[in-house]
Amino acid sequence: MTSGYRRAPAPAPCAGRARRPSTGCGGCVARSPLRRSPSRWNAPPGRCAAPWATSAPTAKAWAPSSRGCGTPSIPETRSRSRSKARTVPVDAVAEARGGFAALDSCVHCGFCLQACPTFLATGDEADSPRGRIELMRALERGELTADDPYVVEHLDRCLGCRGCEPVCPSGVGYGHGLEAARELIAAARPLPWLARAALAALTTPGLSGLVYALARALRVTGIPGWLAGWGRVGFAMGMLASTAPTGGKRRNGAVRGGRSHAAPTASDRPLPPLTALLFRGCIMDGLFSHVHDATVRALTVNGYEVTDVPGQVCCGALHVHAGLRDAARALARRNLSAFGEGDEPIVVNSAGCGALLKQYGDLLDLTPAASAGARFAARVRDVTELLAARGPVPGAPLDTRVAYDPPCHLLHAQRIAEPPLQMFRAIPVLQLVATPDAAQCCGSAGLFTLVQPGMSRAVLAPKVASLREAAPQVVATGNPGCLMQLGAGLRAARIPARTRHPVELLDDSYRAAGYYA
């Protein structure tokens, strides 16, 4: 895979004149050769490119703040957009200020830099959390406008993976600030046509059903697998091919490696059965229904009675990532109505959906549904959380080399690390293969892989290289976008490994143990 970006080296200490009191410069990359377009923060040789430095002789330095550092001024021409601007609603501005408040604790320490995939890909400070926070603060203060091409460029290039949050010693809520900024941008200028088309095709009831039916029909032909790896279209075909079920054929009465018997009854289980409500979502239901089936079977073995809920809709995660929070709120209210006010856990097997569902209280804040949203969010559980709460029950051995790639919205947003590993430990003989950058984003990030293909592939490339060296048979990850992105990357690199959801492996183990045919 090739792209216009190359992975940047670790930033060297700044030799310029800008130094933070007591701590020194956190490191920068001066005049990065990796950028395809010039950046205000790519300083001339010998000048500091860190965001608190005065990087241009003609620019006025911002006054040092209580954090003990200055930041670069934004030339006045930057605050005037060359595109047609739309009036940003007052309520959107007020809500954005609430999101920007999550950035107040940032002290520009730089711990986030090496955790940021886009900074590692470009070496540009404006493509780091630290640099983007300065852009968001400029938006908040009115020094930049939401339709400024420079602002849009660098905020659009953020994956929203939130990998910067766990490493931040100050607890900066970067994700909340990013969502606030993107809401302002979406209010100031229309979304790119490709993003609008993808949102409509993937999430609109009725239309999405037709789109998914056509995609499944194309998938059955095998054509996507043949075209995978041939340019941009081939990468998209590889993504579609990666959604196909990859387990063995399942016929009634056919059990691999064990005798056939029914799932344990309530009297056989150490704990009484519990009811769990399945959240199906849109992409998971349209292209990964086999993962839903595996989820239901695995939970049943572990003492859950899984119930489907009619009337549920898309969670709204793609809309929030695009800045369309009002559309996401409308979807959230429909889901609140569908799932009701019970206390049953709501099980999710998509990390992106789970992260947003757990934020319904914040999403619906300052609305009449705020308290209901908070109660709903408290019920949401990832499938690995529910399995870990009851064991999980051990299965039959699977002699398979598995590289686990935790989804960003599971590991960073939901802070769920141990339950998936606990689930893997319930599968005897299974070999977990470690890769050095497993915690880094794969570059999928919802619609990011469609609207920012160059950056997406640049972020994916080192992960694919690590997987080639690790040589797993299966790459397991718990998010639909990650399954497709990694699957397409493996196919393009001609690496003979499959992508599967972790619960599918447990399902195979239970089937081999004879819990069901």
C-alpha positions in Angstrom: 0.0 0.0 0.0 1.3 3.5 -0.8 0.0 6.9 0.1 1.2 10.5 0.1 2.3 10.2 3.7 5.3 8.5 5.3 5.7 7.6 8.9 7.5 10.4 10.8 10.4 9.8 13.0 10.2 10.5 16.7 10.5 14.3 17.2 13.9 15.6 18.1 14.3 18.1 20.9 13.9 21.6 19.7 17.1 23.6 18.9 15.1 26.8 18.5 14.6 29.7 20.8 11.2 28.7 22.2 11.5 26.9 25.5 8.9 26.2 28.1 9.9 27.4 31.6 11.2 24.6 33.8 10.4 21.8 31.4 12.0 22.9 28.2 10.5 22.2 24.8 8.5 19.1 24.5 10.0 18.4 21.0 8.9 19.3 17.6 9.5 18.6 13.9 10.8 21.6 12.0 9.9 21.9 8.4 8.6 18.4 8.1 9.3 16.9 4.6 6.3 14.5 5.1 3.6 17.1 4.5 2.1 17.4 1.1 1.1 21.0 1.7 2.8 23.7 3.7 1.9 24.3 7.3 2.0 27.4 9.4 3.7 25.3 12.1 6.4 23.9 9.9 9.0 26.4 10.9 12.2 27.2 9.0 15.4 25.3 10.0 16.6 26.3 13.4 13.2 27.7 14.5 10.9 25.8 16.8 7.8 24.3 15.3 6.1 23.6 18.6 2.6 25.2 18.8 3.6 27.6 21.7 6.4 29.1 19.6 6.4 32.2 17.5 7.0 30.4 14.2 6.8 33.3 11.8 8.8 36.6 12.1 5.7 38.6 11.1 3.3 36.9 13.5 2.5 38.4 16.9 3.1 35.9 19.7 0.2 35.1 21.9 0.8 36.2 25.4 2.1 33.5 27.7 -0.7 31.9 29.7 -0.9 30.6 33.2 0.5 27.4 31.8 3.8 29.2 31.4 4.1 29.1 27.6 3.1 31.1 24.6 1.4 29.9 21.4 1.6 31.1 17.8 -0.7 33.8 16.6 -3.0 33.0 13.7 -2.4 35.4 10.8 -5.5 37.5 10.2 -6.0 36.0 6.8 -6.6 32.7 8.4 -9.7 33.9 10.2 -11.4 34.8 7.0 -12.6 31.8 5.1 -12.5 31.8 1.3 -15.5 29.7 1.1 -19.1 30.6 1.6 -19.9 30.5 5.2 -23.3 29.7 6.8 -24.4 31.3 10.0 -23.6 29.1 12.9 -26.7 28.7 15.2 -26.3 30.3 18.6 -27.2 27.1 20.4 -24.5 25.2 18.5 -21.9 27.8 19.7 -23.1 27.5 23.3 -23.0 23.7 23.2 -19.5 23.8 21.7 -18.2 25.9 24.5 -19.3 23.2 26.9 -17.3 20.6 24.9 -14.3 22.9 24.7 -14.3 23.1 28.5 -13.0 19.5 28.5 -9.7 20.9 27.0 -9.0 23.4 29.8 -6.7 21.1 31.7 -4.2 20.7 28.7 -0.7 21.9 29.7 1.0 21.1 26.4 3.2 18.5 27.9 3.5 16.5 24.7 2.8 13.1 26.1 0.1 12.7 23.5 2.4 13.1 20.5 3.6 9.5 20.3 0.1 8.2 20.9 -1.3 10.1 17.9 -1.4 8.2 14.6 -1.7 11.2 12.4 1.2 13.0 14.1 3.3 9.9 13.6 2.3 9.8 10.0 3.0 13.4 9.1 5.3 14.9 11.8 3.1 18.0 11.7 2.3 19.6 15.0 -1.1 20.7 13.6 -1.9 17.1 13.1 -1.3 16.3 16.8 -3.8 16.5 19.7 -1.7 19.4 21.2 -1.8 21.4 18.0 -5.5 20.7 17.3 -6.4 21.8 20.9 -4.8 25.2 20.0 -7.0 25.3 16.9 -10.1 24.5 19.0 -9.2 27.1 21.5 -8.8 29.7 18.7 -12.3 28.7 17.5 -13.6 29.1 21.0 -12.1 32.6 21.3 -13.3 33.6 17.9 -9.8 34.0 16.5 -10.6 31.5 13.8 -13.9 30.7 12.1 -15.3 27.2 11.7 -15.2 27.4 7.9 -11.5 28.3 7.9 -9.8 25.8 5.4 -6.8 25.4 7.7 -9.0 24.5 10.7 -11.1 22.1 8.6 -8.0 20.5 7.1 -6.4 19.5 10.3 -9.5 18.7 12.4 -10.8 16.6 9.5 -7.5 14.7 9.5 -8.1 13.6 13.1 -9.2 10.0 13.4 -11.0 10.6 16.7 -9.4 7.5 18.0 -8.9 9.1 21.5 -5.6 7.3 21.9 -4.3 10.5 23.4 -6.7 10.4 26.4 -5.3 7.4 28.3 -1.7 8.8 28.2 -2.7 12.3 29.2 -1.6 13.0 32.8 -4.0 15.9 33.0 -7.1 14.0 32.0 -7.9 16.1 29.0 -11.2 15.1 27.4 -10.0 15.5 23.8 -12.9 13.6 22.3 -15.5 16.0 23.7 -13.6 19.0 22.4 -13.2 17.4 18.9 -16.9 16.6 18.7 -17.8 20.2 19.7 -15.4 21.6 17.0 -16.8 19.3 14.4 -20.4 20.4 15.2 -19.4 24.0 14.6 -17.7 23.1 11.3 -20.7 21.1 10.2 -22.9 24.1 11.0 -20.7 26.5 9.1 -20.2 24.5 5.9 -21.8 21.4 4.3 -20.3 18.0 4.7 -18.3 16.7 1.7 -20.6 14.9 -0.7 -19.0 11.6 -0.2 -19.6 11.8 3.6 -23.2 12.8 3.0 -23.8 10.0 0.6 -22.2 7.4 2.9 -24.2 8.5 5.9 -27.4 8.3 3.9 -26.6 4.9 2.4 -25.4 3.3 5.7 -27.9 4.7 8.2 -31.2 5.7 6.6 -33.9 3.2 7.3 -35.2 1.7 4.0 -32.3 3.0 1.9 -29.7 1.3 4.0 -31.6 -2.0 3.9 -31.4 -1.9 0.1 -27.7 -0.9 0.1 -26.8 -3.8 2.5 -28.8 -6.3 0.5 -27.0 -5.3 -2.7 -23.6 -5.4 -0.9 -24.4 -8.9 0.4 -25.4 -10.1 -3.0 -22.1 -8.8 -4.5 -20.2 -10.4 -1.6 -21.7 -13.8 -2.4 -20.4 -13.6 -6.0 -16.8 -13.6 -4.8 -16.0 -10.6 -7.0 -14.8 -8.3 -4.1 -12.2 -10.9 -3.1 -10.9 -11.1 -6.7 -10.6 -7.3 -7.0 -9.1 -6.7 -3.5 -5.9 -4.8 -3.5 -6.3 -3.2 -7.0 -6.1 0.5 -6.2 -8.7 2.5 -4.3 -11.6 0.5 -5.7 -9.8 -2.7 -4.9 -9.4 -1.6 -1.3 -13.1 -0.9 -1.0 -13.7 -4.3 -2.5 -11.3 -5.8 0.1 -13.3 -4.2 2.8 -16.5 -5.7 1.6 -14.9 -9.1 1.1 -13.8 -8.9 4.8 -17.4 -8.8 6.0 -18.1 -12.4 4.8 -18.5 -15.1 7.5 -15.2 -17.1 7.6 -16.1 -20.0 10.0 -16.8 -23.5 8.9 -20.1 -24.6 7.4 -22.8 -25.1 10.0 -25.3 -27.8 9.4 -27.7 -29.2 11.9 -26.1 -32.0 13.9 -22.6 -31.2 12.7 -20.2 -30.6 15.6 -16.4 -30.2 15.3 -14.4 -31.8 18.0 -17.1 -32.8 20.5 -20.4 -34.6 21.0 -23.7 -32.9 20.3 -25.8 -31.7 23.1 -28.0 -28.8 23.9 -26.9 -25.6 25.5 -26.8 -25.9 29.3 -30.1 -25.5 31.1 -30.7 -23.0 33.9 -30.2 -25.8 36.5 -26.7 -26.6 35.0 -25.4 -23.1 35.3 -23.8 -21.7 38.5 -25.8 -18.5 38.2 -29.5 -17.9 37.4 -30.2 -16.8 33.8 -30.3 -13.1 33.0 -32.0 -11.3 30.2 -29.9 -9.1 27.9 -31.2 -6.9 25.1 -29.3 -7.0 21.8 -28.4 -3.8 20.1 -28.1 -4.6 16.4 -27.0 -1.2 14.9 -26.9 -0.6 11.2 -23.6 -1.8 9.7 -23.4 -4.7 12.1 -26.9 -5.8 11.3 -26.4 -5.2 7.5 -23.1 -6.9 7.0 -22.2 -8.7 10.2 -25.4 -10.5 11.2 -23.3 -13.7 11.7 -21.5 -11.9 14.6 -24.9 -11.2 16.1 -25.7 -14.9 15.9 -22.4 -15.8 17.5 -23.0 -13.3 20.2 -26.4 -14.8 21.1 -25.1 -18.3 21.1 -22.0 -17.5 23.3 -24.1 -15.5 25.8 -26.7 -18.3 26.0 -24.0 -20.7 27.0 -23.0 -18.3 29.7 -26.5 -18.0 31.2 -28.0 -15.1 29.3 -31.3 -15.1 27.5 -30.8 -12.6 24.7 -33.8 -10.7 23.4 -34.2 -8.8 20.2 -35.7 -5.3 20.4 -37.9 -4.1 17.6 -37.9 -0.4 16.6 -34.2 0.2 17.3 -32.2 2.3 14.9 -28.6 3.4 14.2 -26.8 4.6 17.4 -25.8 7.9 15.8 -22.0 7.4 16.1 -21.3 8.3 12.5 -23.4 11.4 12.8 -21.6 12.6 15.9 -18.2 12.0 14.3 -19.4 14.1 11.4 -20.6 16.9 13.6 -24.3 16.2 13.1 -25.3 16.0 16.8 -28.9 17.0 16.2 -29.4 14.0 13.9 -27.7 11.8 16.4 -30.0 13.0 19.2 -33.0 12.2 17.1 -31.7 8.6 16.7 -30.9 8.4 20.4 -34.5 9.4 21.3 -35.8 6.6 19.1 -33.6 4.1 20.8 -34.6 5.3 24.2 -38.2 4.7 23.2 -37.5 1.2 21.7 -35.5 -0.1 24.7 -37.7 1.3 27.3 -37.0 2.0 31.0 -36.1 -1.5 32.2 -32.9 -2.5 34.0 -31.8 -5.3 31.6 -28.3 -4.9 30.2 -28.0 -3.8 26.6 -25.4 -5.8 24.9 -23.3 -4.4 22.1 -20.7 -6.1 19.9 -19.5 -3.0 18.0 -17.0 -0.8 19.9 -18.0 2.3 18.1 -21.7 1.8 18.8 -20.9 1.0 22.5 -18.8 4.1 23.0 -21.6 6.4 21.7 -24.4 4.5 23.5 -22.6 5.0 26.7 -22.5 8.7 26.1 -26.2 9.1 25.5 -26.4 11.1 28.8 -23.9 13.6 27.5 -25.4 13.6 24.0 -28.9 14.4 25.3 -27.6 16.8 28.0 -29.7 20.0 28.3 -32.6 18.3 26.7 -35.8 16.8 28.3 -34.4 13.3 27.6 -31.1 13.9 29.5 -32.0 11.7 32.5 -33.4 9.0 30.4 -30.3 9.0 28.3 -28.1 8.7 31.3 -30.1 5.7 32.6 -29.9 4.1 29.2 -26.1 4.6 29.0 -25.7 3.0 32.4 -27.2 -0.2 31.0 -24.9 -0.6 28.0 -22.3 -3.4 28.1 -19.9 -4.7 25.5 -20.4 -8.4 24.9 -16.9 -9.1 26.4 -18.0 -7.4 29.6 -21.1 -9.6 30.0 -19.0 -12.7 29.2 -16.3 -11.7 31.7 -19.0 -11.1 34.4 -20.0 -14.8 34.3 -16.7 -16.6 33.6 -16.8 -17.1 30.7 -17.5 -20.8 30.4 -14.4 -22.6 28.9 -14.8 -24.0 25.5 -12.9 -26.6 23.4 -9.3 -26.1 22.3 -8.7 -24.1 19.1 -5.1 -24.4 17.9 -5.0 -21.0 16.2 -2.5 -18.1 16.2 -4.5 -14.9 16.9 -3.4 -11.3 16.9 -5.8 -9.3 19.0 -6.2 -5.7 17.7 -8.3 -3.8 20.3 -10.6 -1.2 18.7 -9.8 2.3 19.7 -13.4 2.9 20.9 -13.2 -0.1 23.1 -9.7 0.4 24.5 -9.4 4.2 24.6 -13.0 5.5 24.7 -14.6 2.8 26.9 -11.3 1.8 28.7 -12.1 -1.9 28.2 -8.9 -3.9 28.1 -9.1 -7.0 30.3 -12.5 -8.6 29.4 -11.6 -9.5 25.8 -8.4 -11.1 27.1 -10.4 -13.0 29.7 -12.6 -14.2 26.9 -9.6 -15.5 24.9 -8.3 -17.3 28.0 -11.6 -19.4 28.0 -10.4 -20.9 24.7 -7.7 -23.6 25.5 -4.6 -23.8 23.3 -5.4 -20.6 21.5 -2.2 -18.6 21.0 -2.4 -14.9 21.4 0.3 -13.2 19.3 1.5 -9.8 20.5 2.2 -7.0 18.0 4.0 -3.8 19.0 1.4 -1.3 17.8 -1.8 -3.1 18.6 -3.1 -0.2 20.6 -2.6 2.2 17.7 -5.6 3.0 15.4 -5.9 1.1 12.2 -7.1 4.1 10.2 -10.7 3.1 9.8 -12.4 5.6 12.1 -15.9 5.4 10.7 -16.1 7.3 7.5 -12.5 8.4 7.7 -11.3 5.7 5.4 -13.6 7.0 2.7 -13.0 10.7 3.0 -9.3 10.7 4.0 -8.0 7.6 2.2 -4.4 8.8 2.0 -4.1 9.4 5.8 -6.1 6.3 6.5 -3.7 4.1 4.5 -0.7 5.8 6.1 -2.0 5.0 9.6 -2.8 1.4 8.5 0.6 0.7 6.9 2.8 0.1 10.0 0.1 -2.1 11.6 0.0 -4.3 8.5 3.8 -4.5 8.6 3.7 -5.6 12.2 1.0 -8.2 11.4 3.1 -9.6 8.5 6.0 -10.1 10.9 3.8 -11.7 13.6 2.2 -14.1 11.1 -1.1 -14.8 12.8 -3.8 -16.9 11.3 -6.5 -14.7 12.6 -6.6 -11.0 13.4 -9.4 -10.4 15.9 -11.0 -7.1 16.5 -14.4 -6.0 17.9 -15.6 -3.2 15.5 -17.0 -3.5 12.0 -14.9 -0.7 10.5 -11.8 -2.2 12.0 -12.7 -5.6 10.7 -13.1 -4.2 7.2 -10.0 -1.9 7.3 -7.7 -4.6 8.6 -9.2 -7.2 6.3 -8.6 -5.0 3.2 -5.1 -4.1 4.4 -4.2 -7.8 4.8 -5.6 -8.6 1.4 -3.8 -5.8 -0.3 -0.5 -6.9 1.3 -1.2 -10.5 0.4 -1.0 -11.6 4.0 -2.9 -15.0 4.5 -4.8 -14.0 7.7 -8.5 -13.6 8.3 -10.2 -10.9 10.3 -12.8 -12.1 12.8 -14.7 -10.7 15.7 -13.4 -12.1 19.0 -16.9 -13.5 19.9 -16.8 -15.6 16.7 -13.7 -17.5 18.1 -15.5 -18.2 21.3 -18.5 -19.4 19.3 -16.2 -21.8 17.3 -14.8 -23.1 20.6 -18.3 -23.7 22.1 -19.4 -25.4 18.9 -16.3 -27.6 19.0 -17.1 -28.4 22.6 -20.6 -29.6 21.5 -22.7 -26.9 23.2 -24.6 -26.7 19.9 -24.4 -28.0 16.3 
